[in-house]
């Protein structure tokens, strides 16, 4: 996802990409879907950090981290609602 942000930012400096925001949103969505899919795939393997801390704790931390990324990322990408309104 960071690479998509960097590529869009650098491309926007050279070309006017504000008219092509749908492609940016599509690429961000694809990158996030890949992230979620890869996370679920990796969680199927036996990992010592997850087994040591417990499955419930690990799943809660992973879900909260992904929700936090969406709560911060979506308002920044769309501009609606404002970031302050999300946390109030």
PEZIJO-V10790 format. One record per residue. RES is the residue in three letters. SS is DSSP state (H for helix, E for strand, - for the rest). D_CENTER is the distance of its C-alpha to the mean C-alpha in Angstrom with 2 decimals. Layout:
RES | SS | D_CENTER
RES | SS | D_CENTER
This chain:
UNK | - | 6.62
UNK | H | 8.96
UNK | H | 11.82
UNK | H | 11.07
UNK | H | 11.05
UNK | H | 14.16
UNK | H | 15.83
UNK | H | 15.53
UNK | H | 16.78
UNK | H | 19.60
UNK | H | 20.46
UNK | H | 20.72
UNK | H | 23.21
UNK | H | 25.37
UNK | - | 25.03
UNK | - | 24.32
UNK | H | 21.03
UNK | H | 20.67
UNK | H | 22.53
UNK | H | 19.98
UNK | H | 16.83
UNK | H | 16.63
UNK | H | 16.10
UNK | H | 13.29
UNK | H | 11.54
UNK | H | 12.59
UNK | H | 11.28
UNK | H | 7.70
UNK | H | 8.15
UNK | H | 9.94
UNK | H | 7.65
UNK | H | 5.03
UNK | H | 8.53
UNK | H | 9.81
UNK | H | 7.58
UNK | H | 8.73
UNK | H | 12.10
UNK | H | 12.60
UNK | H | 11.95
UNK | H | 14.49
UNK | H | 16.78
UNK | H | 16.92
UNK | H | 17.61
UNK | - | 20.64
UNK | - | 22.33
UNK | - | 24.32
UNK | - | 22.79
UNK | H | 25.00
UNK | H | 22.53
UNK | H | 21.54
UNK | H | 25.20
UNK | H | 26.48
UNK | H | 24.33
UNK | - | 24.44
UNK | H | 22.30
UNK | H | 21.92
UNK | H | 20.76
UNK | H | 18.24
UNK | H | 16.76
UNK | H | 16.67
UNK | H | 14.88
UNK | H | 12.18
UNK | H | 11.80
UNK | H | 12.03
UNK | H | 9.38
UNK | H | 6.78
UNK | H | 8.71
UNK | H | 8.82
UNK | H | 5.26
UNK | H | 6.03
UNK | H | 9.46
UNK | H | 9.05
UNK | H | 6.75
UNK | H | 8.79
UNK | H | 12.06
UNK | H | 11.57
UNK | H | 11.01
UNK | H | 13.74
UNK | - | 15.99
UNK | - | 16.88
UNK | - | 17.28
UNK | - | 17.68
UNK | H | 15.60
UNK | H | 18.87
UNK | H | 19.40
UNK | H | 16.19
UNK | H | 17.49
UNK | - | 21.10
